[in-house]
Amino acid sequence: MRALICGVSGQDGAYLSRLLLKKGYEVWGSSRDAQVSTFHNLKLLAIQDKIQFCSMAPTDFRSVLNALVLSDPQEVYFLSGQSSVGLSFEQPVETLESITLATLNILEAIRFLGGKIRLYHASSSECFGDVGYQGSASEVTPFRPRSPYAVAKASAHWMVANYRESYGLFAASGILFNHESALRHRRFVTRKIVESALRISAGSDEFLSLGRLDIVRDWGWAPEYVDAMWRMLQQDSPEDYVIATGLPSSLNDFVESVFAVLGLDAKRHVRSDPALLRPSDIAWSLGDPRRAEERLSWRAETRMPEVANRLVQELREY
C-alpha cells in the first residue's frame, strides 16, 4: 500500500507516518517546499529517511494534481491547513483558503484521476461549537461553528460529504476532539502550560497567564487517534466518525494535573488574563465516540491525567 500524507510535518502527520510505516506502507509526505522543510517532528520520531517527499501547495489545483500523480497513492490523508483557532481570528482569509479551498482541490483531483483513491479528511470538533453543559456531540449533532477556523472546517466537512454522495468517492471525515502529544506546536495551550510548568519547576518565578480556566474539553493522546484515521479507510464503505475519549475535563483540571506531576500547586503560579480571551469561545466540548467503538473497534485508552503526565515526561526530555 502507498499513502500520501498532506501535512506530514505536523503532530498527526508524524505519528500517522510512523503507524503506516509499521504496517508496511510506502509513505509519501507533502510540504509546500519539500526541499527546504526541516520536518522536525519526523526527525524526533527517527523516520524522516523512511519517507518520500513531494512539494504541494494545497490551494493550487495543478500542484495538488501533480503531487497525486507523482505519489500515485491508494490512500490520501489530508491533514493540512492552518490549525490554530486563535490565529484564525487574526488570519481568517488564510484560514478559509488553506482549509476550504485546499479540501476542494484534493476532492476534485481525486475525482479527476478516476475516484479510486480513498480519502481521509481531518474535520474538527470545533465544528460543533458549544454543545451545551454536560452534552456530548455525535456524528448527527448539528454544527454551530464559533471561529473562522471552525467555519472553514465545517465547510470542508460538508464538501467531503457532498463529493462522497455525488460522485461515489470513498471519502471519510474524522471529527477529532482535542488530542495532545509532545509534538504539538507551541501555539497550543497544552504545550504552553507544560513548558511554563517545567520552567517554574526549574526555579523560574514567572506566572502562567491563561484565558478562561473553566472551559471543558475532551483530551486524548494523539498517537492513539491516528490509528482511528487508518481504520476509517479500511472499512467497506466510507463514514464520518467522532474520535474522542467521551470524558470531560476543565482547563483548570488539566493545569492542576500538569503542575501536580511536578509537585507544584497550580494556584500559586497560574492566573487568568482577560487579554487572552477570544472573541468567542466554547465553554463545553465533549465527544460521543460510540460509533467508532462499535464500527472501528477503536477506543481511546489514555485519559486526561495520564495525558498530562506523558506531556510532562516527554517535553522534559525534549
N, C-alpha and C positions, 0 to 999 in steps of 0.2 A: 504494500500500500504506500501511496505517496500523498503527503498532505502539505498544503500551503497555509502558513500561519501569518495573517496580516496583523501586525502589532506584536511581532515576535520578541521585541526587546523589553516589553512591559512585564509586570509581575505575572499575569496569567499566561502570556505567551511563552515565558521562560519555563514555567512549570509544565505547561502543556507540551512543549518541545521535549522535555525530559521524559514525560509519560509516554509519548508516541515513540520516541527512540527505544525505550524499554520494550515496547510492543513490536519492534522490528520495522517501523515505518522509515521510509526515506522522507526526511523533514526539510522543507524549504521555508524560509522566513523572508518576509518583505520589509523593506525600510525605504524611506523616501530617497536616501542615497546610501546604498549598501556599502559603497567603497569608503565612506568616511565615518559611518556609525561605529560606536565603540562597543555596543552590545554588552554593557556592564553586567546585567543580570545573568546573561548566558555564560559569561566568564566565571561568575560566582558559583554557578552550578557545574562548571567544568565541562560544558557541552558545546561551546562555540564552534570548535573544529569539526563537530559531527553534523553540522547543519549547512545546507547550501543556501545562499542568499541571492536575492534579486532586488533591484530598485523598483519602487512602485509609488506613484503619487495617487492616493485613493480618489482624489477629486478630479483626476484626469482620466477619462474613459479609455483613451488609447493606451495610456500607461498601465491601467488595470488589465486590459485585454492582453497586452504584451506579456505581463507577468504570468497570467494564467496559461498562455501558450507555452512560455518558456518552462514553467514548472510542471505543467501537464498533470495536475493533481486529481485524485478521485475525491478528496475531501478538502474543503476550504474552511478555515476558522477565521471569521472576521472579528478581530478584537481591537481594531484600530480606532483612532479618533480621539479628540480632546476628552479627557476623562475626569476632569475636576468640576464638581458642581459649583464651588465658589468662584473659580476662574470663569465659568460660563456667564456669570453676570457682568464681568468685565470684557469678555470677548464673545458676545452672543453670535455674531456672524460666523466667525471661525468655528465655533462650536457646531452650529447648524450645518455648515458646509462639510466639515470633517466627519460628521456622523451621518447626516441625512443624504447628502449628495453622494458621498462615498458608498453608502449602502446600496443606493440605486445603481451606481456604476457596477458594483460587484454582481448584483442580480441581473442586470442587462448583459453583462459579459458572459455570465454562465448560460443565460438563455441563448445568446448569440452563438455560443460554442456547442449547442445541442441539448443543453439542460440535463446532462448526465452527472455533473459534479454535485456532490452533497455539500450543503452549506450550513455551517453553524454561525448564527448571528448573536453577538453579545448584546442582549437587551439589558434592562436595568430595573431594579426595584424602585428607583426614583420615579418611574412612570406612574406608579400608583399614587404618589403624593402621600398625604396623611390618611391612613386607613381607619383612624378613629381609635380612641382609647380601648385597649385590650382586644382590638380586632386583628385579624390576620388576612393577608392577601393571597388569593389563589389565582389560578390561570384565568378565571372568569370575573375577577374583580375589575370594575371599571378603572380606567386610567384618569388621574387628575393631576397632571404634572405641575410642579411649582417652581421650576427653574428653566432657563434656556437649555441646559443640559437635558433635563427630563423631557422637555418638549421635543428636542431633536431625537432622543431615544424612542419616544412614543411614536413619532412619525416613521422612523426606520422600522420599528417593530411591525407596524401595520403595512408597510410596503412589503416586508418579507411575507406576511400572511397573504397579501394580495397576489404576489407572484406565485406563491405556492398554490393558491386556489385557481388562478387564471391560467397558468402555464404548466402546472403539474410538476414544478420544481421540488426536489427534496430539500427544503429549507426550514430550519427549526431555530427558534429563538430561546435562549436560556435567560430567564429573568432572575439574575443572581442578586441576592441580598449581600450585605457587606461581608467581604472575605479578605482576610489580612495575612501578611507574612512580612518577613524582614526585607523582602524585595519591593515592598510598597514604596511609592515615591514619597519624598519628604513633604510634599504639599499636603498629604493626607493627615488627618488629625491623629490617627492612631500612632503613626510614626513620630509625629511631633511630641506626643505625650511621652512615649517611651524614651526618646532621646533626651528630653528635658529631665525626666526622672533619673536617667543614668548620670547626667551631669550633676544633678543635685546630690545623688548618692556619692559622687566622687568629690564633693566638697563645694560645689557652686552654691552661691547664696541667691540665685535667681528665683523668680516666681514663674510658674506656668500659667499663662493667661489663655483662657478659652472663652467661647461664647456661651450658649446655653448648656448647662450641665444636666438638665432634666430630660433632654431628648432621649428617646428609646430606639435602639437599633437591634438588629438580628445579626450577630457577629459570628462568622465561621472562619475556618482555616483554608487558605487559598489552594494548597496542593490537593486537598480533597475535592474542591469544586471543579477543577479541570477534568477530573475523572468523569463527572456528570456530563461535561461537554462532549467528551468522546462517546459516552454511552448513548447520547441523543442521536448520533449519526450512525449507530449500529442497529437501530430499530427498523422494522419492516416498513413503517410509514412515519412521516415527519409530524411532530407535535411540539408545542411550546411547553416549557416546564419552569416552574418556580423552584429555585435551588436555594435552600435556607436551612437553618437549624430548627426553626419553629420556636425558639426560646428568646424572650425579650430581656434586654439589659440596658440600663440607662448609661449615658456617657459618664456620669458620676461613678456608677458601679465599675465601669472599665478603668477609670482613673484610679480608683481606690485599689483595684486588683493589681494594677501595674506597680503602684507605689508599695503595696504590701509585699510583693515579691522581693523588693529591695529593702524591706524592713523600715519603710518610711510611712509617716502619717500624712496622707494627701492633704488634709485640711490645713496643714501648716505651710503648704507650698503652692497651692492652687487657688486661683481667683477667677471670677467671671468678669470679662471686659465687654461692656456694651458696644464698643467699637468693632468687635469681632462678630456681631450679629449679622446674619444675612438679610437681604430684603424680604425674603420669605423662607421659612424653614419648616421641616417636617417634624412634628412632635412625636409621632409614633409610627414606626416602620417595622413590621413583623411579617414573616413569610409563612405560608402553609405548604410544606413540602410533600404532602401525601401522594400526589400524582407521581412524583419522582421516586418515592419509596415503592409504590405499587408497580409501576411500569418499567422503571430503570433499575430496580433493586439497588438504589442508591440512598444512602443516609449519611448525614453529617455526624462524624464521631467526636469532633473536638468542640467543646463548649467554651463560652466566653472566658471563664477564669483561666483555662488552660491556654487559650489563645494569647491572653495577656502574658502568661508565664513564658510561653515559647518566644514571643516577641522580645521580651527582655533578654532571654538567654542568647538568642541568635544575634540581636543587634549589639549585645555586649561583645560578641566575638568579632563582628564586623568593625 
